[in-house]
Amino acid sequence: MKVILAGYNVDADVLQDLLADAPPRADATPETLSAAYARISRHPEPVDELRRRAREEVEKARLSNRTIIFKMGHHSVAEHAVFNFDLLGVSRLAIEEVEHFRLCSFTEKSQRYIKLEDDFVLPQEVRQAGLSDLFVKTVRAQNAFYLSLYDRLKPYFFEARREWAAHPGNQAILEGWAKEDARYTVSLATEGQLGMTVNARNLELLIRRFACADLDEVRTLNRALFALAKSVAPSIVLFTEACELDALTYRDLAEEAARLLGRPGRGMTGPGAGSPVRLVQAPRDGDTRILAALLHKSSGRPYRECLQKAVGASAAGKKKIFKTAWRHMEFYDFPQREFEFADLAFELVVSAACFAQLKRHRMATLTVQPYDPGLGVTVPPSFVAVGAEKEFMEIADRTSEVYAKLKKKIGRAAEYILTNAHRRRALLKTNARELYHISRLREDATAQWDIRAVAGRMSEAARKAMPLSFLLLGGKDAYPSLYRKLYGRSPKLMPPKFWHDE
């Protein structure tokens, strides 16, 4: 066996320093890796030799990439080229568009941990419509209220958790609670930043989709990403033009939906319009499907036979199989892959603040409707506690009124003015295994209160639909008690002990 570290991400500034002291060279590109790895399937030479040849013949490597990707359709070779991008001064609304691409990696400036200033994006659509004064005035009122709220919420949390505040290690946590609640009043135009890691294949998809985006900011971002990638690796980001599938499909579907469903009328939205969490799809035999998959993996027998045995097994027999599967599981573990054979779908009504966390669960399927002021706003309990609810609702109502004015002029770009408290409808499909991941992270006592409530309702509905599969569903903090209830003993390892347990 021979294992070689063929390459790794290097900061662009380091590369520039290295190249500055070296003769001009064309091989400082990830294209050589894509070309070399693409040749593995048809060339007998060792892969390190293929890489050497690609570095020596960069133009030939680029031609090979174009042939393999464009003519032969083997797009996967582009996945060997990886890019890192710093995205600065981008609005929270645009960041949502970027993070829609679930096979990329992101780390984002958190509005929960960093105190915000008065930085926001003034959308080009607003400028062109002559509505800059109205937009800026509204956003600055939101931001001023944010700063005022933070100053009121910080002493509130320190007083409410006085015994924790006495411990220096908890003071940053309490300050964080003030920040994460105060942010409910700031707009989706608020500037953020993130680091993005993406392979060339997914970058190409992002660029093609963004080419027909309905926000000018996203199209501008798209042109910048394409120009930077093309300057380094022109042979592996090829299909970048907007296509009718991306540009027209949802517009056409909206017209058909209006014909079939009618236009939304009064009473169809509003703060009380339906449950914020509703299980809309679950298999009647979900426990049985997972049980059959576990038997199939472990027995060497045909699936049909395993399914028949699972259907005919007694309740005690079924539970014993599940207990066997989980016996050695600790709080940081998740069920076996066989738990992916049962899917559940939830319709959710969530705030922008909650959605910002929900979208991080990229192994699930998540689709959304536009933000809708008709769905009301989410009011943090701390606002009520410090007597700020009325002031907040005045800001929220004013924001919704401005949104309505903007909507008539600039369409979807009006969403920039909405706050983190404004809501949208989402449809989330997750298999049983991924739901365990969501629950462990988002139901834990240390999780943010908004998404913790949503995750708790999802878990409650899931347990009713598939009681055996979800016997150990819950946050990390709840795992020891769930395990003891099922096995009559504690797990070997316990979750870390935190000072706070909301």
LUMMIZA-854022 format. One record per residue (C-alpha): residue number from 1; residue in three letters; x, y, z. Coordinates in Angstrom, 2 decimals. Example, Ala and Ser with C-alpha at 12.3 -4.5 7.8 and 13.67 -1.06 7.14 Angstrom:
2
pos | code | X | Y | Z
1 | ALA | 12.30 | -4.50 | 7.80
2 | SER | 13.67 | -1.06 | 7.14
***
This chain:
502
pos | code | X | Y | Z
1 | MET | 0.00 | 0.00 | 0.00
2 | LYS | 1.11 | 3.53 | -0.79
3 | VAL | -0.76 | 6.60 | 0.43
4 | ILE | 0.18 | 10.07 | -0.79
5 | LEU | -1.12 | 13.44 | 0.35
6 | ALA | -1.81 | 14.82 | -3.14
7 | GLY | -2.82 | 18.33 | -2.08
8 | TYR | -4.71 | 20.44 | 0.41
9 | ASN | -6.25 | 23.87 | 0.73
10 | VAL | -3.70 | 26.65 | 1.04
11 | ASP | -4.52 | 30.27 | 1.81
12 | ALA | -4.37 | 32.36 | -1.40
13 | ASP | -2.06 | 34.90 | 0.28
14 | VAL | 0.43 | 32.11 | 0.99
15 | LEU | 0.25 | 30.99 | -2.63
16 | GLN | 0.89 | 34.53 | -3.83
17 | ASP | 3.92 | 34.84 | -1.54
18 | LEU | 5.31 | 31.54 | -2.83
19 | LEU | 4.71 | 32.41 | -6.47
20 | ALA | 6.18 | 35.90 | -6.06
21 | ASP | 9.61 | 34.36 | -5.44
22 | ALA | 9.34 | 31.74 | -8.18
23 | PRO | 9.48 | 31.77 | -12.00
24 | PRO | 6.09 | 32.13 | -13.72
25 | ARG | 4.19 | 28.85 | -13.64
26 | ALA | 0.79 | 27.72 | -14.92
27 | ASP | 0.33 | 24.68 | -12.71
28 | ALA | -0.89 | 26.59 | -9.63
29 | THR | -4.44 | 25.47 | -10.36
30 | PRO | -6.73 | 22.70 | -9.07
31 | GLU | -7.44 | 21.74 | -12.69
32 | THR | -4.41 | 19.46 | -12.75
33 | LEU | -5.90 | 17.31 | -9.97
34 | SER | -9.21 | 17.01 | -11.81
35 | ALA | -7.46 | 16.04 | -15.05
36 | ALA | -5.16 | 13.52 | -13.37
37 | TYR | -7.94 | 11.83 | -11.43
38 | ALA | -10.16 | 11.75 | -14.51
39 | ARG | -7.47 | 9.73 | -16.31
40 | ILE | -7.28 | 7.07 | -13.62
41 | SER | -10.11 | 5.04 | -15.16
42 | ARG | -8.41 | 4.68 | -18.57
43 | HIS | -4.66 | 4.91 | -17.95
44 | PRO | -2.58 | 2.24 | -16.19
45 | GLU | 0.08 | 4.63 | -14.84
46 | PRO | 0.21 | 5.31 | -11.09
47 | VAL | -1.92 | 8.25 | -10.10
48 | ASP | 1.04 | 10.26 | -8.80
49 | GLU | 2.59 | 9.94 | -12.28
50 | LEU | -0.68 | 11.14 | -13.84
51 | ARG | -0.58 | 14.16 | -11.56
52 | ARG | 3.02 | 14.91 | -12.58
53 | ARG | 2.10 | 14.81 | -16.26
54 | ALA | -0.90 | 17.07 | -15.69
55 | ARG | 1.29 | 19.65 | -13.95
56 | GLU | 3.78 | 19.60 | -16.80
57 | GLU | 1.09 | 19.92 | -19.49
58 | VAL | -1.48 | 22.31 | -18.02
59 | GLU | -3.09 | 23.28 | -21.33
60 | LYS | -3.45 | 19.63 | -22.27
61 | ALA | -4.94 | 18.98 | -18.83
62 | ARG | -7.46 | 21.79 | -19.39
63 | LEU | -8.43 | 20.39 | -22.77
64 | SER | -8.86 | 16.98 | -21.16
65 | ASN | -11.14 | 18.46 | -18.49
66 | ARG | -13.31 | 20.19 | -21.09
67 | THR | -13.59 | 16.99 | -23.14
68 | ILE | -14.41 | 14.78 | -20.19
69 | ILE | -16.91 | 17.19 | -18.62
70 | PHE | -18.52 | 18.72 | -21.71
71 | LYS | -18.41 | 15.98 | -24.35
72 | MET | -18.44 | 12.85 | -22.19
73 | GLY | -20.63 | 14.25 | -19.40
74 | HIS | -18.45 | 13.07 | -16.51
75 | HIS | -19.09 | 16.05 | -14.23
76 | SER | -17.82 | 14.28 | -11.13
77 | VAL | -14.18 | 14.95 | -12.04
78 | ALA | -14.83 | 18.64 | -11.26
79 | GLU | -15.47 | 17.66 | -7.65
80 | HIS | -11.73 | 17.16 | -7.16
81 | ALA | -11.16 | 20.91 | -7.53
82 | VAL | -12.08 | 22.81 | -4.38
83 | PHE | -12.41 | 26.56 | -3.81
84 | ASN | -12.59 | 28.68 | -0.67
85 | PHE | -14.37 | 32.03 | -0.85
86 | ASP | -14.62 | 34.85 | 1.67
87 | LEU | -18.01 | 36.57 | 1.30
88 | LEU | -18.15 | 39.94 | 3.07
89 | GLY | -20.78 | 42.66 | 3.22
90 | VAL | -23.50 | 40.29 | 2.02
91 | SER | -27.06 | 40.66 | 3.30
92 | ARG | -28.71 | 38.04 | 5.47
93 | LEU | -31.28 | 37.52 | 2.70
94 | ALA | -28.58 | 36.81 | 0.11
95 | ILE | -26.78 | 34.49 | 2.52
96 | GLU | -29.94 | 32.38 | 2.68
97 | GLU | -29.73 | 31.99 | -1.09
98 | VAL | -26.08 | 30.94 | -0.90
99 | GLU | -26.67 | 28.43 | 1.87
100 | HIS | -29.47 | 26.79 | -0.08
101 | PHE | -26.76 | 24.67 | -1.78
102 | ARG | -26.44 | 21.80 | 0.64
103 | LEU | -23.28 | 20.12 | -0.72
104 | CYS | -21.18 | 23.21 | 0.02
105 | SER | -19.68 | 24.08 | 3.40
106 | PHE | -20.35 | 27.38 | 5.20
107 | THR | -19.35 | 29.12 | 8.40
108 | GLU | -21.32 | 32.32 | 8.95
109 | LYS | -21.02 | 35.35 | 11.18
110 | SER | -23.53 | 34.65 | 13.91
111 | GLN | -26.04 | 37.26 | 14.98
112 | ARG | -26.40 | 35.23 | 18.18
113 | TYR | -22.81 | 35.71 | 19.36
114 | ILE | -21.68 | 39.00 | 17.80
115 | LYS | -23.17 | 42.36 | 18.70
116 | LEU | -24.47 | 44.02 | 15.55
117 | GLU | -23.81 | 47.59 | 14.50
118 | ASP | -25.70 | 49.66 | 11.92
119 | ASP | -24.35 | 47.82 | 8.87
120 | PHE | -26.89 | 46.91 | 6.20
121 | VAL | -27.19 | 46.47 | 2.46
122 | LEU | -29.16 | 49.05 | 0.48
123 | PRO | -30.56 | 46.91 | -2.37
124 | GLN | -30.16 | 48.13 | -5.93
125 | GLU | -33.88 | 47.52 | -6.48
126 | VAL | -34.67 | 50.02 | -3.71
127 | ARG | -32.31 | 52.62 | -5.19
128 | GLN | -33.78 | 52.28 | -8.67
129 | ALA | -37.34 | 52.60 | -7.33
130 | GLY | -36.46 | 55.85 | -5.54
131 | LEU | -37.34 | 54.36 | -2.16
132 | SER | -33.96 | 54.64 | -0.44
133 | ASP | -35.09 | 57.19 | 2.17
134 | LEU | -38.04 | 55.06 | 3.30
135 | PHE | -35.90 | 51.91 | 3.40
136 | VAL | -32.98 | 53.47 | 5.28
137 | LYS | -35.22 | 55.22 | 7.78
138 | THR | -37.01 | 51.96 | 8.58
139 | VAL | -33.84 | 49.89 | 8.92
140 | ARG | -32.18 | 52.47 | 11.14
141 | ALA | -35.24 | 52.49 | 13.41
142 | GLN | -34.99 | 48.69 | 13.65
143 | ASN | -31.28 | 48.86 | 14.43
144 | ALA | -31.72 | 51.59 | 17.05
145 | PHE | -34.35 | 49.45 | 18.75
146 | TYR | -31.96 | 46.47 | 18.60
147 | LEU | -29.29 | 48.41 | 20.50
148 | SER | -31.85 | 49.64 | 23.01
149 | LEU | -33.18 | 46.11 | 23.51
150 | TYR | -29.71 | 44.69 | 24.01
151 | ASP | -29.03 | 47.25 | 26.75
152 | ARG | -32.27 | 46.20 | 28.49
153 | LEU | -32.01 | 42.47 | 27.93
154 | LYS | -28.45 | 42.06 | 29.18
155 | PRO | -29.19 | 43.16 | 32.78
156 | TYR | -32.46 | 41.21 | 32.64
157 | PHE | -30.69 | 37.93 | 31.92
158 | PHE | -27.97 | 38.65 | 34.48
159 | GLU | -30.65 | 39.32 | 37.11
160 | ALA | -32.87 | 36.39 | 36.12
161 | ARG | -29.89 | 34.01 | 36.35
162 | ARG | -28.06 | 35.74 | 39.16
163 | GLU | -26.41 | 32.57 | 40.44
164 | TRP | -24.94 | 31.89 | 37.00
165 | ALA | -23.83 | 35.49 | 36.51
166 | ALA | -21.69 | 35.10 | 39.62
167 | HIS | -19.56 | 32.60 | 37.70
168 | PRO | -17.24 | 34.42 | 35.23
169 | GLY | -17.48 | 31.57 | 32.70
170 | ASN | -21.21 | 32.13 | 32.26
171 | GLN | -21.21 | 35.86 | 31.61
172 | ALA | -20.53 | 35.48 | 27.88
173 | ILE | -23.45 | 33.03 | 27.71
174 | LEU | -25.83 | 35.50 | 29.32
175 | GLU | -24.64 | 38.28 | 27.02
176 | GLY | -25.22 | 35.92 | 24.11
177 | TRP | -28.83 | 35.38 | 25.17
178 | ALA | -29.37 | 39.14 | 25.07
179 | LYS | -27.84 | 39.34 | 21.59
180 | GLU | -29.77 | 36.39 | 20.18
181 | ASP | -33.10 | 37.77 | 21.36
182 | ALA | -32.42 | 41.40 | 20.38
183 | ARG | -31.62 | 40.29 | 16.81
184 | TYR | -35.31 | 39.49 | 16.24
185 | THR | -35.82 | 43.18 | 15.48
186 | VAL | -33.09 | 43.60 | 12.82
187 | SER | -33.76 | 43.24 | 9.10
188 | LEU | -32.79 | 40.70 | 6.48
189 | ALA | -30.76 | 43.51 | 4.90
190 | THR | -28.30 | 43.28 | 7.82
191 | GLU | -24.76 | 42.71 | 6.57
192 | GLY | -23.08 | 39.42 | 7.33
193 | GLN | -20.06 | 37.48 | 6.22
194 | LEU | -19.21 | 33.85 | 5.72
195 | GLY | -16.54 | 31.47 | 4.54
196 | MET | -17.62 | 29.05 | 1.81
197 | THR | -15.87 | 25.90 | 0.66
198 | VAL | -17.22 | 24.42 | -2.57
199 | ASN | -16.04 | 22.01 | -5.22
200 | ALA | -16.13 | 23.09 | -8.87
201 | ARG | -19.15 | 20.98 | -9.76
202 | ASN | -21.32 | 22.54 | -7.08
203 | LEU | -19.91 | 25.98 | -7.80
204 | GLU | -20.98 | 25.59 | -11.41
205 | LEU | -24.51 | 24.68 | -10.29
206 | LEU | -24.61 | 27.68 | -7.94
207 | ILE | -23.43 | 30.03 | -10.69
208 | ARG | -25.98 | 28.71 | -13.18
209 | ARG | -28.85 | 29.03 | -10.70
210 | PHE | -27.76 | 32.49 | -9.57
211 | ALA | -27.56 | 33.71 | -13.17
212 | CYS | -31.37 | 33.98 | -13.14
213 | ALA | -31.79 | 35.00 | -9.48
214 | ASP | -34.54 | 37.50 | -8.73
215 | LEU | -32.31 | 39.64 | -6.47
216 | ASP | -29.73 | 42.01 | -7.98
217 | GLU | -27.37 | 41.39 | -5.05
218 | VAL | -27.32 | 37.66 | -5.77
219 | ARG | -26.66 | 38.20 | -9.48
220 | THR | -23.80 | 40.58 | -8.59
221 | LEU | -22.36 | 38.01 | -6.19
222 | ASN | -22.68 | 35.41 | -8.92
223 | ARG | -20.62 | 37.41 | -11.41
224 | ALA | -17.88 | 37.89 | -8.81
225 | LEU | -17.70 | 34.17 | -7.96
226 | PHE | -17.58 | 33.19 | -11.63
227 | ALA | -14.85 | 35.69 | -12.48
228 | LEU | -12.65 | 34.49 | -9.60
229 | ALA | -13.13 | 30.78 | -10.37
230 | LYS | -12.58 | 31.28 | -14.09
231 | SER | -9.32 | 33.13 | -13.48
232 | VAL | -7.92 | 30.11 | -11.67
233 | ALA | -9.64 | 27.13 | -13.29
234 | PRO | -11.31 | 27.95 | -16.63
235 | SER | -11.68 | 24.34 | -17.77
236 | ILE | -13.91 | 22.96 | -15.02
237 | VAL | -16.62 | 25.60 | -14.52
238 | LEU | -18.34 | 25.40 | -17.92
239 | PHE | -22.14 | 25.40 | -17.73
240 | THR | -22.82 | 28.83 | -16.25
241 | GLU | -25.52 | 30.42 | -18.38
242 | ALA | -29.06 | 30.84 | -17.06
243 | CYS | -31.42 | 28.19 | -18.38
244 | GLU | -35.19 | 28.20 | -18.77
245 | LEU | -35.60 | 25.37 | -16.27
246 | ASP | -34.23 | 27.59 | -13.50
247 | ALA | -35.61 | 30.88 | -14.80
248 | LEU | -39.17 | 29.96 | -15.70
249 | THR | -40.33 | 26.80 | -13.93
250 | TYR | -41.49 | 28.26 | -10.62
251 | ARG | -43.05 | 31.25 | -12.35
252 | ASP | -45.08 | 28.88 | -14.52
253 | LEU | -45.95 | 26.70 | -11.53
254 | ALA | -47.19 | 29.77 | -9.63
255 | GLU | -49.62 | 30.51 | -12.46
256 | GLU | -50.91 | 26.93 | -12.46
257 | ALA | -51.19 | 26.92 | -8.66
258 | ALA | -53.26 | 30.13 | -8.81
259 | ARG | -55.62 | 28.53 | -11.31
260 | LEU | -55.99 | 25.40 | -9.21
261 | LEU | -56.05 | 26.89 | -5.70
262 | GLY | -57.24 | 30.42 | -6.34
263 | ARG | -55.56 | 33.56 | -5.07
264 | PRO | -54.93 | 33.79 | -1.31
265 | GLY | -57.80 | 35.55 | 0.42
266 | ARG | -58.56 | 36.92 | 3.83
267 | GLY | -58.34 | 34.45 | 6.64
268 | MET | -55.86 | 32.23 | 4.80
269 | THR | -52.88 | 33.66 | 6.65
270 | GLY | -52.36 | 35.34 | 10.00
271 | PRO | -50.57 | 34.54 | 13.27
272 | GLY | -53.06 | 31.83 | 14.13
273 | ALA | -53.39 | 30.30 | 10.66
274 | GLY | -52.71 | 26.64 | 11.38
275 | SER | -50.23 | 24.94 | 13.67
276 | PRO | -46.60 | 26.13 | 13.49
277 | VAL | -45.54 | 22.47 | 13.30
278 | ARG | -47.62 | 19.88 | 11.52
279 | LEU | -46.66 | 16.33 | 10.52
280 | VAL | -48.05 | 16.11 | 7.00
281 | GLN | -46.57 | 12.81 | 5.85
282 | ALA | -45.43 | 9.67 | 7.64
283 | PRO | -45.47 | 5.99 | 6.68
284 | ARG | -48.08 | 3.89 | 8.47
285 | ASP | -45.53 | 1.09 | 8.71
286 | GLY | -42.45 | 3.19 | 9.45
287 | ASP | -41.32 | 1.08 | 12.41
288 | THR | -41.74 | -2.06 | 10.32
289 | ARG | -39.75 | -0.67 | 7.40
290 | ILE | -36.81 | 0.17 | 9.63
291 | LEU | -37.03 | -3.16 | 11.42
292 | ALA | -37.02 | -5.01 | 8.06
293 | ALA | -33.99 | -3.01 | 6.93
294 | LEU | -32.12 | -3.90 | 10.14
295 | LEU | -32.93 | -7.59 | 9.61
296 | HIS | -31.89 | -7.38 | 5.95
297 | LYS | -28.50 | -5.86 | 6.82
298 | SER | -27.81 | -8.40 | 9.57
299 | SER | -29.17 | -11.69 | 8.21
300 | GLY | -28.09 | -12.20 | 4.61
301 | ARG | -31.73 | -12.99 | 3.75
302 | PRO | -33.87 | -11.43 | 0.97
303 | TYR | -35.69 | -8.22 | 1.87
304 | ARG | -39.13 | -9.69 | 1.17
305 | GLU | -38.54 | -12.39 | 3.78
306 | CYS | -37.23 | -9.83 | 6.28
307 | LEU | -40.29 | -7.64 | 5.72
308 | GLN | -42.65 | -10.57 | 6.24
309 | LYS | -40.92 | -11.44 | 9.52
310 | ALA | -41.02 | -7.82 | 10.63
311 | VAL | -44.73 | -7.56 | 9.90
312 | GLY | -45.48 | -10.75 | 11.80
313 | ALA | -43.25 | -10.11 | 14.80
314 | SER | -44.78 | -9.48 | 18.20
315 | ALA | -44.61 | -6.05 | 19.80
316 | ALA | -42.06 | -7.36 | 22.31
317 | GLY | -40.02 | -8.96 | 19.53
318 | LYS | -39.94 | -5.72 | 17.53
319 | LYS | -38.87 | -3.70 | 20.55
320 | LYS | -36.08 | -6.18 | 21.30
321 | ILE | -34.59 | -5.66 | 17.82
322 | PHE | -34.58 | -1.89 | 18.28
323 | LYS | -33.04 | -2.20 | 21.75
324 | THR | -30.31 | -4.42 | 20.29
325 | ALA | -29.57 | -1.81 | 17.62
326 | TRP | -29.18 | 0.93 | 20.23
327 | ARG | -27.53 | -0.96 | 23.08
328 | HIS | -24.05 | 0.48 | 22.52
329 | MET | -25.18 | 3.97 | 21.45
330 | GLU | -23.92 | 7.02 | 23.34
331 | PHE | -25.37 | 10.56 | 23.43
332 | TYR | -23.18 | 11.66 | 20.50
333 | ASP | -24.08 | 8.64 | 18.31
334 | PHE | -26.95 | 8.33 | 15.86
335 | PRO | -28.94 | 5.29 | 14.77
336 | GLN | -27.75 | 3.03 | 11.97
337 | ARG | -28.19 | 3.93 | 8.30
338 | GLU | -31.16 | 1.56 | 8.11
339 | PHE | -33.16 | 4.27 | 9.90
340 | GLU | -33.03 | 6.24 | 6.64
341 | PHE | -35.64 | 3.93 | 5.09
342 | ALA | -38.57 | 5.80 | 6.67
343 | ASP | -39.32 | 9.46 | 5.84
344 | LEU | -41.44 | 12.04 | 7.61
345 | ALA | -42.51 | 15.45 | 6.29
346 | PHE | -43.42 | 18.48 | 8.38
347 | GLU | -45.00 | 21.77 | 7.43
348 | LEU | -43.50 | 24.50 | 9.59
349 | VAL | -44.22 | 28.17 | 10.16
350 | VAL | -40.93 | 29.60 | 11.40
351 | SER | -39.31 | 32.95 | 12.04
352 | ALA | -36.33 | 34.05 | 9.97
353 | ALA | -34.19 | 33.57 | 13.09
354 | CYS | -35.38 | 30.00 | 13.45
355 | PHE | -35.03 | 29.31 | 9.72
356 | ALA | -31.40 | 30.44 | 9.84
357 | GLN | -30.69 | 27.42 | 12.06
358 | LEU | -33.10 | 25.00 | 10.40
359 | LYS | -31.44 | 25.41 | 6.99
360 | ARG | -28.17 | 24.13 | 8.41
361 | HIS | -29.60 | 20.59 | 8.38
362 | ARG | -28.57 | 19.92 | 4.81
363 | MET | -29.18 | 16.16 | 4.77
364 | ALA | -32.90 | 16.88 | 5.02
365 | THR | -35.05 | 18.17 | 2.14
366 | LEU | -36.16 | 21.74 | 2.81
367 | THR | -38.30 | 23.93 | 0.56
368 | VAL | -39.77 | 27.30 | 1.51
369 | GLN | -42.31 | 29.92 | 0.57
370 | PRO | -41.44 | 33.63 | 0.56
371 | TYR | -41.53 | 35.50 | 3.86
372 | ASP | -45.12 | 36.54 | 4.58
373 | PRO | -46.01 | 39.33 | 7.05
374 | GLY | -49.50 | 37.84 | 7.07
375 | LEU | -48.11 | 34.99 | 9.18
376 | GLY | -47.30 | 37.43 | 11.98
377 | VAL | -44.06 | 37.64 | 13.93
378 | THR | -42.37 | 35.59 | 16.62
379 | VAL | -42.02 | 37.53 | 19.89
380 | PRO | -39.18 | 36.42 | 22.20
381 | PRO | -40.46 | 35.83 | 25.77
382 | SER | -37.73 | 38.12 | 27.08
383 | PHE | -39.35 | 41.07 | 25.26
384 | VAL | -42.46 | 40.52 | 27.35
385 | ALA | -40.38 | 40.19 | 30.52
386 | VAL | -38.67 | 43.57 | 30.06
387 | GLY | -41.86 | 45.31 | 28.94
388 | ALA | -40.71 | 45.75 | 25.32
389 | GLU | -43.43 | 43.76 | 23.55
390 | LYS | -45.55 | 46.79 | 22.64
391 | GLU | -42.56 | 48.71 | 21.27
392 | PHE | -41.45 | 45.69 | 19.31
393 | MET | -44.88 | 45.16 | 17.79
394 | GLU | -44.96 | 48.82 | 16.73
395 | ILE | -41.64 | 48.29 | 14.93
396 | ALA | -42.89 | 45.03 | 13.40
397 | ASP | -46.17 | 46.58 | 12.23
398 | ARG | -44.36 | 49.57 | 10.76
399 | THR | -41.98 | 47.17 | 8.99
400 | SER | -44.88 | 45.20 | 7.53
401 | GLU | -46.48 | 48.40 | 6.25
402 | VAL | -43.23 | 49.45 | 4.57
403 | TYR | -42.90 | 45.96 | 3.12
404 | ALA | -46.33 | 46.30 | 1.50
405 | LYS | -45.28 | 49.60 | -0.12
406 | LEU | -42.01 | 48.14 | -1.33
407 | LYS | -43.65 | 44.97 | -2.61
408 | LYS | -45.78 | 46.92 | -5.08
409 | LYS | -42.67 | 48.53 | -6.55
410 | ILE | -39.84 | 46.00 | -6.30
411 | GLY | -41.45 | 42.58 | -5.82
412 | ARG | -39.50 | 40.00 | -3.89
413 | ALA | -36.70 | 42.43 | -2.99
414 | ALA | -39.15 | 43.92 | -0.46
415 | GLU | -38.14 | 41.01 | 1.82
416 | TYR | -34.91 | 42.84 | 2.69
417 | ILE | -36.90 | 45.10 | 5.04
418 | LEU | -38.46 | 42.26 | 7.05
419 | THR | -37.05 | 41.35 | 10.44
420 | ASN | -35.71 | 38.13 | 11.88
421 | ALA | -39.06 | 37.82 | 13.66
422 | HIS | -41.09 | 37.66 | 10.45
423 | ARG | -42.21 | 34.23 | 9.37
424 | ARG | -42.38 | 31.95 | 6.37
425 | ARG | -43.81 | 28.52 | 5.65
426 | ALA | -41.37 | 25.65 | 5.10
427 | LEU | -41.74 | 22.02 | 4.11
428 | LEU | -39.15 | 19.74 | 5.71
429 | LYS | -38.72 | 16.08 | 4.80
430 | THR | -36.33 | 14.06 | 6.89
431 | ASN | -35.64 | 10.39 | 7.41
432 | ALA | -35.74 | 8.94 | 10.90
433 | ARG | -31.97 | 8.96 | 11.26
434 | GLU | -31.63 | 12.66 | 10.37
435 | LEU | -34.50 | 13.52 | 12.71
436 | TYR | -32.43 | 12.06 | 15.54
437 | HIS | -29.61 | 14.44 | 14.56
438 | ILE | -31.98 | 17.42 | 14.51
439 | SER | -33.47 | 16.45 | 17.85
440 | ARG | -30.13 | 15.82 | 19.60
441 | LEU | -28.83 | 19.22 | 18.57
442 | ARG | -31.95 | 21.41 | 18.60
443 | GLU | -33.88 | 19.97 | 21.54
444 | ASP | -30.91 | 20.12 | 23.87
445 | ALA | -31.15 | 22.49 | 26.82
446 | THR | -28.35 | 24.62 | 25.36
447 | ALA | -30.18 | 25.13 | 22.05
448 | GLN | -31.78 | 28.46 | 21.13
449 | TRP | -35.36 | 28.62 | 22.46
450 | ASP | -37.15 | 29.22 | 19.12
451 | ILE | -35.82 | 26.22 | 17.22
452 | ARG | -35.91 | 24.14 | 20.41
453 | ALA | -39.68 | 24.61 | 20.53
454 | VAL | -40.03 | 23.66 | 16.86
455 | ALA | -37.84 | 20.58 | 17.24
456 | GLY | -39.77 | 19.52 | 20.34
457 | ARG | -43.08 | 19.61 | 18.47
458 | MET | -41.57 | 17.68 | 15.57
459 | SER | -40.34 | 14.99 | 17.95
460 | GLU | -43.70 | 14.77 | 19.69
461 | ALA | -45.48 | 14.19 | 16.38
462 | ALA | -42.82 | 11.71 | 15.20
463 | ARG | -43.11 | 9.59 | 18.35
464 | LYS | -46.86 | 9.25 | 17.80
465 | ALA | -46.32 | 8.14 | 14.19
466 | MET | -43.42 | 5.72 | 14.84
467 | PRO | -43.26 | 4.94 | 18.57
468 | LEU | -40.59 | 2.22 | 18.39
469 | SER | -38.17 | 4.00 | 16.05
470 | PHE | -38.15 | 7.12 | 18.23
471 | LEU | -37.85 | 5.66 | 21.72
472 | LEU | -34.53 | 7.50 | 22.19
473 | LEU | -35.48 | 10.72 | 20.41
474 | GLY | -34.55 | 13.85 | 22.38
475 | GLY | -31.82 | 16.39 | 23.10
476 | LYS | -28.36 | 15.43 | 24.33
477 | ASP | -29.30 | 16.47 | 27.85
478 | ALA | -32.30 | 14.11 | 27.85
479 | TYR | -30.40 | 11.11 | 26.53
480 | PRO | -29.33 | 9.59 | 29.88
481 | SER | -32.91 | 9.51 | 31.23
482 | LEU | -34.29 | 8.13 | 27.93
483 | TYR | -31.63 | 5.41 | 27.94
484 | ARG | -32.29 | 4.51 | 31.59
485 | LYS | -36.01 | 4.24 | 30.92
486 | LEU | -35.41 | 1.84 | 28.04
487 | TYR | -32.57 | -0.28 | 29.47
488 | GLY | -32.88 | 0.13 | 33.23
489 | ARG | -29.32 | 1.44 | 33.48
490 | SER | -27.35 | 4.54 | 32.51
491 | PRO | -25.27 | 4.80 | 29.32
492 | LYS | -21.53 | 4.51 | 29.75
493 | LEU | -20.89 | 8.13 | 28.83
494 | MET | -22.84 | 11.20 | 29.92
495 | PRO | -23.25 | 14.52 | 28.08
496 | PRO | -20.96 | 17.32 | 29.28
497 | LYS | -22.33 | 19.18 | 32.28
498 | PHE | -23.17 | 22.77 | 31.37
499 | TRP | -23.71 | 25.57 | 33.85
500 | HIS | -26.92 | 26.59 | 32.11
501 | ASP | -29.88 | 24.33 | 31.36
502 | GLU | -32.71 | 26.53 | 30.11
***
